[in-house]
Amino acid sequence: MRYISTRGRSPALTFCDILLGGLAPDGGLYLPERYPQVTRAELDAWRSLPYAELAFAILSKFADDIPPADLKAICDRTYTAETYRFSRHCAPASDITPATRLEDGLVLLELSNGPTLAFKDMAMQLLGNLFEYVLDKRGESINILGATSGDTGSAAEYAMRGKHNVRVFMLSPNGLMSPFQRAQMYSLADANIFNIAVTGMFDDAQDVVKAVSNDAAFKARHKIGAVNSINWGRVAAQVIYYFKGYFAATQSNDEQVSFAVPSGNFGNICAGHIARMMGLPVAQLVLATNENDVLDEFFRTGVYRPRGTAETSVTSSPSMDISKASNFERFVFDLVGRDPAVIRDLWGKVESGGAFDLSRTPCWADVARFGFVSGSSTHADRLATIAQAWRQYGKMIDPHTADGLKVALAHRQPGVPMLVLETAQPAKFEATIEEALGRRAERPGELEGIEALPQRVDVLPPDTDTIKRYIVERL
């Protein structure tokens, strides 16, 4: 399996070659030269597999440069009941992504049972073990630079803490995450973890990460890597739970399902797109945004118009307060027939502060063929949906999952199960839960009082040169 850049000016590389680097040297994102196909016989064989074995089967199609015995050991070490132990579902401990039936044809897929109570753990724990494996094999070290709107940061830090040959520099928007999210990150005392709160929005932090990644000389000299969803390893890992969710919601492989996905950076739903391209029987990919509805606007109108910082709303589903969706380039690459010249033109407009409109191009008709529909949610919507889920289903959900459920209910099709992908446990967003339900969200006992722990963070402007100096001074 070889990987190419969406912008067409970087050489094709193997999985391990692209794992540590993030963006391609030409500024594009890596994708397989062609998507591996899953046969009906494989679907039949995979239906009853536990998560670690399913992960090995799927990742074997993407990481064929890792010896099978080594890849299986990594999967077995990653996907354990001990790591994903925070389930609120009365499922066997070995079921790390339990599916909760809300009503006939409506299923909540729990993905937030890992150490940071967010779906990001599903991929990040694997990425931590893959990084350590590849670095040890090559005798190298890496300095990870990432940006987070809330959950990626803590998931990355918990996956990488204490890993030898790895340092993490994580940028987050100062004061804009929930107190729980900030505490998870800033309370870590590990010597290889550095937290930087930038005085701006998530998009400002993400722009700095991209700017540093595009400085090839700096990146090579200081061994800069990435764990944001621009990293292909994370997207590949997320493909796994789409298959697991499909098996949980169906009785046979003759059925179709739809997935509703709260979307900020497009990484999670991009994995669903790839699962569908591999042959998973997916009817619809339902994209849900909050008030920052750039992606919903695109799927409704064909116009992709990222907002500036001043136009980006601060909302009660803060992990989705994003207006420049990094992974969206991967989908558009497929949409325009994998033509890198078109991608260079479109993202040239975006990177100069502009927009693009595909509604009058031949490829626009293919959006339906790829199964995408969309919708958005407001603060009032998510409060009402949280209350509805508690009242009607006895299920407490976080604000982002509420955005997904709200949009899912508008796109249900008769006879097609709808799976809503859970993004986080409600304990991470206590203020919104209390506003919606008048009660406090429960949290695992070992995380009680986390907000009172000493915190370690440096506040800096979202300036590329300032961040570069900070990194160099700490190497």
N, C-alpha and C positions, 0 to 999 in steps of 0.2 A: 504494500500500500504506500503510495507516494502522495504528497500533499503539495498543492499549488496555491499561489497567492491570488486573491480576488482581483489584484491590479496587474497581474501578468508579467511582472518584471523581476521576479525572484526565482531562483532555481527550485525544482521539485525536490522535496526532502522527505525523510522517513519520520515516523511518529516520534521517536526519541530525539531526533534532530530539532523538531519544532516545539517539543514539550517545554523547554526551558526559556524560550525566547519571546513568546507573546506575539507582537506584530511582526509581519514579514518585513524584510529590509526595505521594500518599496512602499511601505505604509499600509499594505493590504492585510487581509486576514486569511489564514490558512483554511483550506477545505480539501477533502479527498479529491483526487483526480476524477474519481467516479464513486458514487455511493455503493457500498457492498449491498448485495441483495440477499434477502432472507427467504428461504424456500418454505413451502407449506410443511414439508417434513421437519424442518428445523423448528417452525412454530409449534408443531405438535410435540416435538421432543422437549421444548423449552417450557411448556405450560406448567409443569409441576416442579420446576427447579427452584430450590431456595435462592435467595437473592445473590449470594456470593457466586454460586455456580452460573446463574444467569449473567451476572456481570462478566465473568470469565468468557462465556460463550460469545457475548456481544463485543467485548473489547478485543477479543482475538481477531475480529474482522478489521479492527482499526490499528492495532499495535502488533503487527506481525514481525517486527524487528526485536521484540522481547521474547526470549525462549518461553514456550508454553508453561513449563514447570514454574518458572519465575513469575510469570503473569498470574498464574493460578494462586501462588503463595501470596502475592500482593493483594489479590481480591479477597482471599480467605482472611488475611490479617486486617483488612479494612472493614468488611461488612460483617461485624459481629454483634451479637445481642448485647454485649457489654458496652460497646461504643454507642449504639442506638437504643438506649435504655430508658428514655424518658417518655415512652408511649402512655397516652391516657386512654388507650383502647384495650378492651379485654381480649386481646389476641395473644397467641403464644409468643413468648419472648423472642423466638427466632424470627418472627414476622416483623421486620424492621420498617416496613411501609404498609401498615394495615389500612384496609379500605373500609370506610364506614358507610353503610347504606343509609341515606337520609330519607329516601322514599323510593318507590319503584322507578328505576331508570335514572336516579340521581345519587351519585357516589362522591364522597370526599376521600381523596387519597392523601393519607398522612405522610408527610415528608420531613417533619420537623422534630424527630425524636433523637437527633444527635446532640453533641455536647453544647452547642450554642442555640438549640431550640429553633433552628431555621433550616429550610430546605437546602441552603448552600452547603451544609455539612455533607450531604449525599455525594457531592462531587469533590469537595475540598479535602475530605479525609483521604480519598483515593489519591488526589493530586499530591498531598504531602508524602505519601508512601512512594509514589512514582518518582517524585523529585529526589528523594533520598536514594532510591535504587539507582537512578541514572547518574547522579553525582558521584556515588561511590564507585560505580563501574568506570567512570571516566576520570576519577581523581580530581574533581573540580569542586568549586563552590559557587554560590549564587546569591545575589542581593535582589530580593523581590521588591518591586515597587508596584503598589496597587492603590486603587481608589474605591471607596465604599460609600453607599448611601445609607447603610445601616447594618446589613447582615453579612455581606461578603467579607468585611474586615475582620469581624470576630471569628467567622468560620475559618478564614485563612490563618489567623494567628493561632487558633487552637489546633489547627492541623500542622502548623510548622513550628510551634513552640518546642524548644529543646532539640530540634533536628540539627544534627551536625552539618556544617558546611552551608547553612542557610541563615540569612538575615532577612527580616521583613520590615519594610518601610511603608506604612499604611496611611494614606490621606483620607480624611473625612471632613464633611462640612461642619464648621464650628457651631455647636449649639443646636444643630438641626436634627439630631437623632434622639430617640427616646432615652430617658435616664438609664434604663436597663441596658440598651444597646451600648451607650457610652461606657457604662461600668464594665460590661463584658470585655471591651477592648482595653480601656485605659487602666484597669486594675491589674493587668498582667505584668508581672515583674521579671519575666524571662529576659536574659541579657541580649537575646537575638531579636527582640521585638521593639520597634520604634513607632510610636503613634504621633501623627502630625495632623492637627486640626487646622484646616485652611479657612481663612476669612472669606467665605463665598459659598456657592451652592455646590452640589455634587458635580455638575457639569464642569465647573472650574477646576475641581480636583482631577477629573477624568482628562481634561485638556492638558494638564501638566504631565500626567502619566504618558499620554500619547506623544507629547512634545519630547520628553526624555527618551522614549522608545524610538522616536524617529531620528535621534542624534546617534547615528551608527557608531561613531568614534567613542563617545562617552559610554554608550551601552556596552561595547566590546571591552573597553578599558576597565570598567567597573563591574562587569558581569551582571548586568541588569536583566532580570527576568520578570515575568508577569503571572498573576493568578486571577486577574479579572476574567470575565467571560470572553475576552478577546483570546484567551488561552484555549486552544483546541481541546486539550485534555479535559477541561471542565465540561465543555459541551458534549464530548463523547461520553463522559460519565453520566450526564443527565439523560442521555438516550435510554439508559437501562430502565429507569423507573416508568417510562412510557410503556414499555413492553410488560413490565410487572403489573402496572395498573390495568392494562388491557386484559391480561389473564384473570385478574381479580374480578373484573366487571362482566365477564362473559362466560358462557358455558362451553363454547366451541370456537374454533378459528374461522368459522363461516360468518361470524357476526362482525359488525362495525361498531366503533365507539366514537365519541367526540371528547375532546379535552378542552376545558376552560382554564386559562392561564393568566394570572395577574402579571402584567408585563411592564418593566421599566427599561431595562437595557437589552431586551429581546433575546437574551441568552437562553432562558428556560424554554420559551416557545420555539426557539430555533432548534433546540434538541428534538422537540415534537415534530417539527418539519422534517428533520433528518430521519427520524424513526419512520415517518410516513413515506419518505422517499425510498427507504430500505424495503418497504413492503408491508409495514404494519397497517392493518385495516382501519384507518382513521377517516371518519366521515368529515368532521370539521375540527379545525383548530380555532378556538374562540379566544381572541385576544382581548383582555380587559385592562383599561387604563384608569387612572384616577383623573383629577382635574387637569393634569398635565397630559393632554390627549393627542400628542403629536402622532403617535402610531395609529390611534383610532382614526384620526383625520386622514392619514394616508390610505387606510383600507376602505374608507368611505369615499374618498375623492380622488385618490391618485397623487395627491400633493404631499411631499415630505418637506416640512418647514420647521426645522429645529428652532426653538425659542432662545432668546438670550437670557442671561441671569435675571434681568429685571422682569421678564415675562414668566419665569418659572415659579409656580405657586408652591408655597410651603403648606403641606396638607397633613391630615391625620393618617395617611398611609405613606410615611416619609421615604420608605425604601424605593418608591416608585416616582419620587420627585426628580425626574430625569427628562430632559428634552432632546438629548443626542444619544440615540440608542446604538451603542457600538456594534452589536451583533447584527443589526439590520442590514448591513452591507453584505453579509453572507447570504441572506435570503434574496436580496435584490440581484446578486450575482446569478443565482439560479433563475430568477424571474426574467432577466434580460438575455437568457440563453448562454450564460457563462462567458460573456464577451467582456474581457478586462478593459478594453478601450472605452466601452460605455461606462463602466464603473469609474474609471479614472476621470471621465468627464463629469459624471454626476457628483462624485465626492469632491471634485475640485470646486464645484459650486457650493457644496455644503461647508467645506473647510474655509472658504472665503466669506462665510457668513450668509450665504444665499440658500435657495431651496431648489427643488426640482419637481416637475409634474410629468407623471407617466400616463395620465388618463387618456391622452390622445395618441399613445404609441401602441403598436400591435401587441406588445407583451401584456398590456393591461387586462385583456380578456383572460389571461392565464392565472390571474389571482384566484379566481373561482376554482380553477383546476387544482391549485395547490391547497384548497380547502379552507382558506382564511376568511373569517368574519370577525367583527369587532364591536366594541361598545365601551362606554366610559361610565364612571361613577363619581358621585360627589360625597362630601362629608355627610350630608343628610341621608344619602343613599346607604352609605356603609353603616351608619348608626341603625337605620331601619333594618338592614340585612342582618347585622349582628343580633339584634333583638328577635328577628324572625327565626334565625337559626336556633337560638336558645329556646324560644317559645314553642316552635313547631317540631324541632328535631332533638331538643335537649343537648345541643352541641354548641360549645363556646368556640368562636372563631376569631382570628385576629383581623385587623382592618383590611389588610391586603387580600386575604382570602375572601373577605366579604365583598370586595370589589369583583373578584372572580366569580363568586356565587351570584351576585346581582346580574352580571352580564350573561352568565350561563343560563339563568332562568329565562332570558329573553330569546335564547337561540336553541332551545330544546327541539328535537325532532322526534316524531312518534316512532317508537320501536328502536331508537338508538340511545344506549346508555350515555349519560353525560358525566364525565369525571371532572371534578373541580380539584385542581392541584393546590393543596395547602402550602402556604409559604412560611409560616412561623406559628409558634404557640402564642396564645393571647397574652401570656404573662409579660411578653416583651413590650406590650403597648397598654399598660394598665390604665392610663388616664382615659383613653378612648373607650375601653371596656367599661369602666365605671360610668362614663357618660351615657353609654348605650344601655347598660343593664342595671346600674345602681349597685353594683357589687364588684368585689375585687377578683381578678383572675388568679387562679391557683398557679403556683409555680413549684418545681421540684424543691424539696427541703434543703438540699445542699446549696441552692442558689438564693435562699432567703438572705436578705441584708446585703446583697452584692453591691448595691449603690453606696453603702457606707464604707467600702474598702478604699484605701488610699489609691489615688489615680495618678498616672504618669503620662503626660501628653505635652507636646510643644505646639504652640499656636503660631502659625506663619502665614504670610500672604500667599495666594495662589500664583506664585511667580516661579517660572521654570528655573531660572538661575539660582534663586534662593534655595529651592528644594535640592538642586544639584549640589550646592555647597554644603547643605545639611548632611546629605548622604556621604560625601567625600570625607567630611570631618569625623564621621563615625565608623569609617572602614579601618 
